[in-house]
Amino acid sequence: MGDVHAILLHLSHRYAVTPAALLSRVRTAQLVEPRHMLIALAVVFTSHSRTQLARYLRRDHGAITHAL
């Protein structure tokens, strides 16, 4: 999942939030857009299944599908 981690690090830097915050359950406005971008980019630019992405991002696969 190194490719997803690279996307996570890039977005955390771009949006000035911590990677831990993006993976957290917190749903503040500051985290909604970068987390959505993280999911979208991970689905489009990696070959991981939505279930694998959900596990890595600490979500269920339905949340990954709904985000798209």
All heavy atoms as an XYZ file, in Angstrom:
537
protein
N       0.827     -1.202      0.000
C       0.000      0.000      0.000
C       0.864      1.256      0.000
O       0.403      2.320      0.386
C      -0.911     -0.001      1.218
C      -2.044     -0.971      1.156
S      -3.429     -0.254      0.338
C      -4.593     -1.534      0.462
N       2.089      1.111     -0.434
C       2.980      2.260     -0.476
C       2.483      3.375     -1.371
O       2.690      4.554     -1.094
N       1.788      2.996     -2.455
C       1.259      4.012     -3.356
C       0.143      4.820     -2.693
O       0.062      6.038     -2.856
C       0.781      3.391     -4.662
C      -0.050      2.121     -4.472
O      -0.240      1.681     -3.318
O      -0.504      1.558     -5.480
N      -0.695      4.167     -1.908
C      -1.751      4.877     -1.181
C      -1.125      5.766     -0.108
O      -1.557      6.903      0.108
C      -2.757      3.892     -0.550
C      -3.840      4.639      0.216
C      -3.377      3.006     -1.622
N      -0.078      5.251      0.528
C       0.614      6.041      1.547
C       1.236      7.297      0.934
O       1.199      8.368      1.543
C       1.673      5.188      2.251
C       2.278      5.864      3.426
N       1.596      6.043      4.614
C       3.483      6.434      3.602
C       2.372      6.696      5.460
N       3.520      6.939      4.876
N       1.781      7.183     -0.263
C       2.361      8.348     -0.946
C       1.284      9.391     -1.232
O       1.513     10.595     -1.055
C       3.042      7.915     -2.240
N       0.102      8.944     -1.665
C      -1.010      9.870     -1.894
C      -1.410     10.521     -0.580
O      -1.636     11.740     -0.520
C      -2.208      9.132     -2.535
C      -1.853      8.616     -3.927
C      -3.443     10.045     -2.593
C      -2.874      7.657     -4.516
N      -1.489      9.730      0.478
C      -1.823     10.240      1.813
C      -0.839     11.327      2.252
O      -1.253     12.404      2.702
C      -1.826      9.093      2.821
C      -1.991      9.448      4.287
C      -3.387      9.986      4.564
C      -1.704      8.238      5.154
N       0.436     11.083      2.090
C       1.447     12.066      2.496
C       1.360     13.339      1.657
O       1.475     14.451      2.185
C       2.847     11.460      2.396
C       3.160     10.355      3.399
C       4.563      9.801      3.132
C       3.027     10.842      4.818
N       1.162     13.179      0.363
C       1.059     14.345     -0.520
C      -0.140     15.213     -0.128
O      -0.019     16.433     -0.012
C       0.950     13.909     -1.975
C       0.766     15.058     -2.911
N       1.813     15.870     -3.295
C      -0.336     15.558     -3.505
C       1.351     16.821     -4.088
N       0.037     16.648     -4.237
N      -1.294     14.590      0.068
C      -2.489     15.353      0.405
C      -2.400     15.973      1.797
O      -2.888     17.088      2.008
C      -3.738     14.478      0.297
C      -4.133     14.107     -1.130
C      -5.270     13.110     -1.126
C      -4.510     15.346     -1.927
N      -1.781     15.271      2.729
C      -1.645     15.846      4.072
C      -0.768     17.094      4.029
O      -1.058     18.092      4.695
C      -1.100     14.825      5.067
O       0.211     14.457      4.739
N       0.265     17.059      3.198
C       1.118     18.234      3.037
C       0.363     19.354      2.314
O       0.390     20.514      2.725
C       2.387     17.871      2.261
C       3.287     19.030      2.004
N       4.036     19.618      3.001
C       3.530     19.718      0.868
C       4.711     20.635      2.468
N       4.419     20.709      1.183
N      -0.331     19.005      1.239
C      -1.068     19.987      0.427
C      -2.157     20.701      1.215
O      -2.371     21.891      1.078
C      -1.674     19.257     -0.778
C      -2.694     20.021     -1.581
C      -2.045     21.038     -2.495
N      -2.985     21.635     -3.410
C      -3.784     22.670     -3.118
N      -3.783     23.185     -1.917
N      -4.587     23.153     -4.024
N      -2.867     19.954      2.070
C      -3.972     20.528      2.833
C      -3.586     20.904      4.266
O      -4.440     21.317      5.043
C      -5.153     19.556      2.864
C      -5.895     19.487      1.547
C      -5.578     18.529      0.591
C      -6.910     20.385      1.254
C      -6.259     18.460     -0.616
C      -7.600     20.333      0.057
C      -7.268     19.368     -0.874
O      -7.956     19.314     -2.065
N      -2.316     20.759      4.605
C      -1.791     21.123      5.936
C      -2.550     20.424      7.061
O      -2.979     21.043      8.035
C      -1.806     22.635      6.126
N      -2.719     19.121      6.912
C      -3.298     18.289      7.966
C      -2.376     17.089      8.157
O      -1.563     16.782      7.280
C      -4.733     17.816      7.618
C      -5.682     18.993      7.515
C      -4.755     16.999      6.346
N      -2.491     16.428      9.270
C      -1.621     15.279      9.512
C      -2.194     14.035      8.835
O      -3.413     13.922      8.671
C      -1.476     14.998     11.023
O      -2.746     14.605     11.540
C      -0.940     16.211     11.766
N      -1.334     13.104      8.468
C      -1.834     11.837      7.928
C      -2.753     11.129      8.923
O      -3.760     10.546      8.523
C      -0.557     11.027      7.670
C       0.498     12.054      7.450
C       0.133     13.187      8.373
N      -2.426     11.211     10.185
C      -3.267     10.581     11.211
C      -4.665     11.192     11.226
O      -5.658     10.486     11.418
C      -2.614     10.717     12.585
N      -4.753     12.484     11.007
C      -6.061     13.151     10.982
C      -6.886     12.654      9.798
O      -8.098     12.450      9.921
C      -5.893     14.662     10.916
N      -6.242     12.452      8.647
C      -6.968     11.953      7.474
C      -7.480     10.532      7.683
O      -8.500     10.145      7.125
C      -6.091     12.009      6.229
C      -5.860     13.387      5.643
C      -4.898     13.309      4.462
C      -7.162     14.018      5.216
N      -6.773      9.759      8.485
C      -7.179      8.383      8.755
C      -8.108      8.274      9.960
O      -8.643      7.204     10.228
C      -5.947      7.503      8.975
C      -5.024      7.345      7.768
C      -3.793      6.534      8.157
C      -5.740      6.718      6.600
N      -8.308      9.365     10.661
C      -9.135      9.334     11.868
C     -10.617      9.298     11.533
O     -11.015      9.434     10.377
C      -8.836     10.553     12.740
O      -9.394     11.716     12.156
N     -11.446      9.153     12.550
C     -12.896      9.141     12.388
C     -13.488     10.551     12.450
O     -14.671     10.740     12.232
C     -13.559      8.294     13.478
C     -13.193      6.832     13.409
C     -13.451      6.285     12.056
N     -14.236      5.064     12.098
C     -14.882      4.627     11.055
N     -14.879      5.299      9.941
N     -15.544      3.512     11.110
N     -12.674     11.552     12.733
C     -13.130     12.934     12.850
C     -13.671     13.407     11.507
O     -13.070     13.141     10.465
C     -11.970     13.840     13.324
C     -12.395     15.289     13.370
C     -11.477     13.378     14.676
N     -14.797     14.138     11.534
C     -15.424     14.576     10.285
C     -15.566     16.097     10.229
O     -16.613     16.627      9.886
C     -16.794     13.924     10.129
C     -16.691     12.421      9.989
C     -18.014     11.795      9.653
N     -18.948     11.943     10.753
C     -20.211     11.557     10.721
N     -20.696     11.008      9.630
N     -20.993     11.713     11.759
N     -14.505     16.798     10.535
C     -14.556     18.257     10.464
C     -14.457     18.706      9.006
O     -13.964     17.983      8.141
C     -13.404     18.899     11.263
O     -12.166     18.457     10.711
C     -13.468     18.529     12.733
N     -14.915     19.925      8.771
C     -14.902     20.466      7.408
C     -13.489     20.496      6.833
O     -13.297     20.310      5.630
C     -15.513     21.857      7.412
N     -12.501     20.707      7.690
C     -11.104     20.784      7.245
C     -10.622     19.450      6.665
O      -9.721     19.422      5.835
C     -10.215     21.194      8.424
C      -8.750     21.283      8.090
C      -7.880     21.540      9.309
O      -8.325     21.352     10.443
N      -6.668     21.973      9.088
N     -11.241     18.349      7.083
C     -10.778     17.027      6.651
C     -11.626     16.404      5.547
O     -11.198     15.454      4.905
C     -10.753     16.072      7.853
C      -9.785     16.438      8.959
C      -9.951     15.497     10.133
C      -8.358     16.415      8.452
N     -12.808     16.935      5.322
C     -13.721     16.302      4.368
C     -13.147     16.294      2.949
O     -13.101     15.246      2.299
C     -15.107     16.982      4.398
C     -15.986     16.475      3.276
C     -15.762     16.749      5.742
N     -12.719     17.427      2.453
C     -12.210     17.495      1.079
C     -10.935     16.677      0.878
O     -10.860     15.882     -0.066
C     -11.989     18.939      0.643
C     -11.569     19.036     -0.814
C     -11.406     20.474     -1.281
O     -11.841     21.412     -0.588
O     -10.840     20.650     -2.364
N      -9.913     16.828      1.731
C      -8.708     16.018      1.499
C      -8.964     14.515      1.632
O      -8.390     13.716      0.892
C      -7.713     16.506      2.546
C      -8.475     17.328      3.496
C      -9.717     17.781      2.818
N      -9.860     14.115      2.534
C     -10.169     12.690      2.668
C     -10.895     12.186      1.420
O     -10.622     11.098      0.933
C     -11.012     12.457      3.919
C     -11.200     10.984      4.224
C     -11.963     10.786      5.506
N     -11.181     11.197      6.647
C     -11.699     11.818      7.708
N     -12.979     12.111      7.768
N     -10.919     12.151      8.719
N     -11.799     12.988      0.894
C     -12.502     12.613     -0.333
C     -11.513     12.489     -1.494
O     -11.589     11.543     -2.291
C     -13.584     13.648     -0.650
C     -14.411     13.288     -1.830
N     -15.492     12.447     -1.747
C     -14.292     13.626     -3.133
C     -16.018     12.300     -2.955
N     -15.302     13.006     -3.810
N     -10.598     13.432     -1.595
C      -9.571     13.367     -2.632
C      -8.704     12.119     -2.468
O      -8.344     11.464     -3.451
C      -8.684     14.619     -2.594
C      -9.386     15.881     -3.018
S      -9.923     15.843     -4.735
C      -8.367     15.678     -5.574
N      -8.362     11.797     -1.242
C      -7.551     10.613     -0.956
C      -8.252      9.360     -1.471
O      -7.646      8.539     -2.166
C      -7.289     10.508      0.547
C      -6.608      9.242      1.049
C      -5.241      9.067      0.406
C      -6.487      9.288      2.568
N      -9.527      9.229     -1.172
C     -10.273      8.052     -1.622
C     -10.348      8.019     -3.142
O     -10.080      6.988     -3.766
C     -11.672      8.034     -0.983
C     -11.554      7.798      0.535
C     -12.548      6.967     -1.628
C     -12.841      8.024      1.297
N     -10.715      9.132     -3.744
C     -10.864      9.179     -5.203
C      -9.552      8.865     -5.910
O      -9.519      8.059     -6.853
C     -11.379     10.545     -5.625
N      -8.466      9.479     -5.485
C      -7.175      9.243     -6.124
C      -6.698      7.807     -5.916
O      -6.121      7.198     -6.822
C      -6.136     10.235     -5.602
C      -6.359     11.687     -6.009
C      -5.382     12.605     -5.265
C      -6.232     11.861     -7.503
N      -6.946      7.264     -4.735
C      -6.532      5.885     -4.453
C      -7.292      4.899     -5.323
O      -6.706      3.925     -5.817
C      -6.736      5.570     -2.975
N      -8.566      5.139     -5.555
C      -9.352      4.242     -6.408
C      -8.881      4.336     -7.861
O      -8.698      3.320     -8.535
C     -10.862      4.555     -6.295
C     -11.655      3.858     -7.392
C     -11.387      4.150     -4.927
N      -8.653      5.550     -8.328
C      -8.296      5.752     -9.735
C      -6.860      5.335    -10.046
O      -6.599      4.705    -11.069
C      -8.522      7.230    -10.139
C      -7.952      7.522    -11.519
C     -10.004      7.571    -10.086
N      -5.922      5.662     -9.155
C      -4.509      5.491     -9.485
C      -3.825      4.287     -8.846
O      -2.607      4.136     -8.983
C      -3.726      6.759     -9.133
C      -4.089      7.913    -10.023
C      -4.788      8.996     -9.520
C      -3.760      7.910    -11.372
C      -5.144     10.061    -10.339
C      -4.114      8.972    -12.200
C      -4.807     10.044    -11.679
N      -4.577      3.444     -8.150
C      -3.979      2.216     -7.627
C      -4.797      1.025     -8.101
O      -5.922      1.179     -8.565
C      -3.917      2.208     -6.080
O      -5.231      2.068     -5.545
C      -3.250      3.458     -5.538
N      -4.235     -0.131     -7.958
C      -4.944     -1.347     -8.376
C      -5.573     -2.072     -7.197
O      -6.042     -3.199     -7.342
C      -3.964     -2.279     -9.097
O      -2.911     -2.637     -8.218
N      -5.614     -1.432     -6.044
C      -6.172     -2.070     -4.854
C      -7.688     -2.112     -4.932
O      -8.323     -1.203     -5.475
C      -5.754     -1.315     -3.590
C      -4.278     -1.215     -3.424
N      -3.466     -2.316     -3.250
C      -3.453     -0.152     -3.437
C      -2.211     -1.928     -3.149
N      -2.169     -0.610     -3.275
N      -8.258     -3.167     -4.371
C      -9.717     -3.263     -4.337
C     -10.273     -2.254     -3.332
O      -9.544     -1.735     -2.476
C     -10.143     -4.678     -3.918
O      -9.861     -4.887     -2.546
N     -11.547     -1.990     -3.436
C     -12.178     -1.054     -2.502
C     -12.143     -1.597     -1.084
O     -12.014     -0.839     -0.134
C     -13.592     -0.738     -2.950
C     -13.568      0.084     -4.221
C     -14.927      0.417     -4.742
N     -14.747      1.145     -6.002
C     -15.709      1.553     -6.749
N     -16.959      1.326     -6.405
N     -15.465      2.197     -7.869
N     -12.208     -2.897     -0.937
C     -12.118     -3.515      0.391
C     -10.728     -3.300      0.976
O     -10.592     -2.960      2.155
C     -12.443     -5.016      0.313
O     -13.754     -5.172     -0.251
C     -12.393     -5.664      1.677
N      -9.693     -3.475      0.167
C      -8.327     -3.239      0.637
C      -8.129     -1.774      1.020
O      -7.514     -1.474      2.048
C      -7.317     -3.627     -0.444
C      -7.225     -5.098     -0.702
C      -6.362     -5.398     -1.922
O      -6.445     -4.698     -2.942
N      -5.549     -6.437     -1.823
N      -8.635     -0.880      0.184
C      -8.524      0.554      0.483
C      -9.271      0.892      1.767
O      -8.778      1.665      2.591
C      -9.058      1.390     -0.677
C      -8.223      1.359     -1.950
C      -8.958      2.072     -3.072
C      -6.859      1.974     -1.718
N     -10.438      0.307      1.934
C     -11.231      0.575      3.138
C     -10.466      0.155      4.387
O     -10.442      0.883      5.386
C     -12.560     -0.163      3.056
N      -9.830     -1.003      4.340
C      -9.041     -1.459      5.491
C      -7.901     -0.486      5.793
O      -7.670     -0.127      6.937
C      -8.478     -2.844      5.220
C      -9.209     -3.906      5.948
C      -8.549     -5.268      5.816
N      -9.576     -6.140      5.244
C      -9.468     -6.811      4.142
N      -8.364     -6.792      3.448
N     -10.452     -7.551      3.704
N      -7.187     -0.079      4.763
C      -6.061      0.835      4.950
C      -6.518      2.194      5.483
O      -5.881      2.782      6.343
C      -5.296      1.027      3.636
C      -4.100      1.931      3.788
C      -2.906      1.443      4.308
C      -4.159      3.275      3.431
C      -1.810      2.273      4.466
C      -3.068      4.106      3.586
C      -1.892      3.599      4.101
O      -0.818      4.434      4.269
N      -7.650      2.680      4.960
C      -8.150      4.005      5.334
C      -9.065      3.968      6.564
O      -9.648      4.979      6.928
C      -8.889      4.634      4.146
C      -8.042      4.822      2.892
C      -8.902      5.301      1.736
C      -6.898      5.782      3.149
N      -9.193      2.790      7.161
C     -10.002      2.600      8.376
C     -11.463      2.963      8.161
O     -12.089      3.638      8.962
C      -9.409      3.383      9.545
C      -7.979      2.985      9.852
C      -7.392      3.828     10.921
N      -5.961      3.553     11.027
C      -5.124      4.344     11.640
N      -5.529      5.440     12.210
N      -3.851      4.035     11.692
N     -12.001      2.523      7.031
C     -13.403      2.734      6.672
C     -13.990      1.382      6.260
O     -13.280      0.402      6.143
C     -13.525      3.703      5.472
C     -12.902      5.065      5.683
C     -13.809      5.914      6.541
N     -13.317      7.258      6.765
C     -12.498      7.612      7.735
N     -12.009      6.724      8.543
N     -12.142      8.857      7.903
N     -15.285      1.355      5.982
C     -15.845      0.141      5.396
C     -15.930      0.344      3.885
O     -15.860      1.473      3.400
C     -17.212     -0.213      6.004
C     -18.243      0.870      5.793
O     -18.668      1.043      4.637
O     -18.612      1.528      6.781
N     -16.053     -0.750      3.151
C     -16.014     -0.616      1.693
C     -17.178      0.215      1.169
O     -17.069      0.841      0.128
C     -15.962     -1.992      1.018
C     -17.254     -2.733      1.026
N     -17.674     -3.440      2.126
C     -18.232     -2.834      0.102
C     -18.850     -3.962      1.874
N     -19.210     -3.611      0.652
N     -18.277      0.259      1.878
C     -19.410      1.095      1.486
C     -19.063      2.568      1.497
O     -19.520      3.343      0.647
N     -18.256      2.981      2.455
C     -17.836      4.393      2.533
C     -16.966      4.747      1.334
O     -17.057      5.863      0.805
C     -17.065      4.640      3.830
N     -16.156      3.806      0.895
C     -15.305      4.044     -0.266
C     -16.177      4.191     -1.519
O     -16.004      5.128     -2.307
C     -14.288      2.886     -0.459
C     -13.429      2.697      0.798
C     -13.440      3.112     -1.696
C     -12.620      3.885      1.210
N     -17.128      3.303     -1.681
C     -18.031      3.358     -2.827
C     -18.867      4.635     -2.807
O     -19.034      5.301     -3.832
C     -18.942      2.125     -2.848
O     -18.123      0.952     -2.915
C     -19.871      2.136     -4.046
N     -19.382      4.987     -1.651
C     -20.225      6.182     -1.516
C     -19.436      7.462     -1.816
O     -19.991      8.421     -2.339
C     -20.829      6.238     -0.121
C     -21.728      7.403      0.090
N     -22.979      7.483     -0.479
C     -21.558      8.551      0.783
C     -23.534      8.619     -0.137
N     -22.698      9.294      0.632
N     -18.156      7.466     -1.511
C     -17.334      8.662     -1.726
C     -17.137      8.969     -3.203
O     -16.793     10.078     -3.572
C     -15.975      8.488     -1.054
N     -17.358      7.983     -4.041
C     -17.163      8.170     -5.477
C     -18.449      8.566     -6.083
O     -18.925      9.109     -6.763
C     -16.638      6.895     -6.119
C     -15.361      6.377     -5.474
C     -15.001      5.032     -6.055
C     -14.230      7.345     -5.675
